[in-house]
Every structure is written in C-alpha cells, then in structure tokens.
Amino acid sequence: MQYLYDYGDNEETAQELRNGFLNYIEVHNFQDVLQRRIEYAIKLASAERDLLYEEMLKLFYLCDEIESLITLGLEVTQSEKNSLDQALKERFVKERRCARIIANQNCEPWNSQWWWYKDFRKE
C-alpha cells in the first residue's frame, strides 16, 4: 500500500502495481488470502479475554493488510466486511486505551484515513 500511496499521482503506475499483484495471486493460487486474513482478524477480535499488546498490534496490522488487499483488487462480500467491522469495533471499544496507543503509534499518511486509526487517535 505504501507504493500505491507513493504513486497516487500516477494512476498508470499504480494500476501496473495492482495488475502485477493480482497476476501474482492468480499464478500462485493465493485467491483465498483475503478471506483467511478476515477469518483470523475476526477470531482474534472475538477472543473472550483481553488481548495482549502484541495481539492488539497484530489486529491493527491485519486491518491494514485486509484494507490493502481490498484496495489492490481482491474482493470481499459485504457480509464478510460487516462481520469484520463489527468484531473490530467491539474489540476496540472494549480495549479503547490499548487501541488508542497503537493507533497513535502506527498511523502513517498512507493509512490515516482508515477508521481504526481515525476513530482511536488522540481522543
């Protein structure tokens, strides 16, 4: 995503990067990579106990990966997206302090528009 952000002014280069990525996914049979990331994020977000700092950090990284994969052209159903968003919101509200710390530490220009950073930064 950093590369796409960097090439945002050059749509032709950005599209070449997207096409190359999608071709790689198809050639190497990784079409389910997005669904696996979503399943993992939901499972982690839905844990019955509080998450360790490292687990919460991983959850933010998974969110970044998932949104990046969607931006790169992999598809997700609205139902999957809704389930993920609901699980994430419940976790981030439940552990607001930790979510805020991680959001403030890991927000970059390329990911700052995503809700898990916008909603939990500098409250």
N, C-alpha and C positions, 0 to 999 in steps of 0.2 A: 504494500500500500504506500509505503514511503516513496517508491519510484513513481507510482501513479500520481501522487501528490506533487512530486517534484516536476513531473511532466504535464501537469494540469493545463498549462497554457498551450501545449502542443498535442492536440487531440489525435493526430495521426500516430505519433509515437506511443501515446497512451493506449490506443487501440491495438497497435502491434504487440505491446506487452500483454494485453488481455488475450489476444488471439494465441500468442505463444504459450501462455499459461493454460488456456483451455485445450490446446492441442496436446500439451504435455499430460494433462489429466486424462484425456481420452486414450492416448497411446499407452499409458502405464496403468490404465484401468483403475483410476482413483476417483471415479464419479461419486462414490459414497462418502468422500472425505467431509463434506459439509454436514451431512446427516450424523455422522459419527461425532463430530465436534459438538453439534447441538445436543445430542443424547448425553454426552459427557458433561456439558455445562449444566444441563437440567439436573442430572444426577448429583453433581457437586452442589449446586444451588439448593437442592431439596434435602440435603443432609439434615438429620434431626438435631444434630448438635451444632454448636458454634464452630465456625471454620477457624483453623489456624491462619496466621497472617499469610503464610506461603500458599495456602489453599485459596484464600481470597484473591491473592495476587494472580494465581493461576486462572481463577474465574474471570478476572479482568482481561487477561491475555487471551483466553478463549473467546470472550466477547469481541475482542479486536480481530482475532482470526476469522470468526464467523462473519462479521461485517465485511471484512476484506474479501473473503471468498464470494460473498454475495455481490460485492462491487465488481469483482473480477468476472462475474457472469454465471456463477453456479446458482442454481435455483432452489428455493425453499418454499414449501407451501405456507399459506397464511396461517393455517392451524399450527404448524411447527413453530413458526415465528411467534405466534401468540403464546404458546406454551412456554417457550423460552423466555420471552419478555416477562411473563407473569412470575415464573420461578426466580428470575433475576431480581425483579422489583421486590418480591417478598424477602429475599435474602439481604439485599442492600438496605432495606428499611430495618430489618431485624438487627443488622450489624452496621448501622449507619456510621459510627465512628471509624471503624476499620475501612469501610468503603470510601469514606471521605479522605482518609490518609492516602490510600492507594491511588485514588483518582487525582489527587493533587500531585503525587509523586510521578505519575506516569502519563499525564496529559501532554500531548505534543501537538504542534499545529495540524498535523495530518489526521489526528483522531479527536480533536477537541469538539467537534460537532456532534459526536455520538452521545446519546442520552446518559449513559453510565458515567461519563465524565461531566457533562453539563449539569446533571442533577445533583451530583455529590461533591463538586468542587467548592471550596471556600464558602461554606454556609455561614 
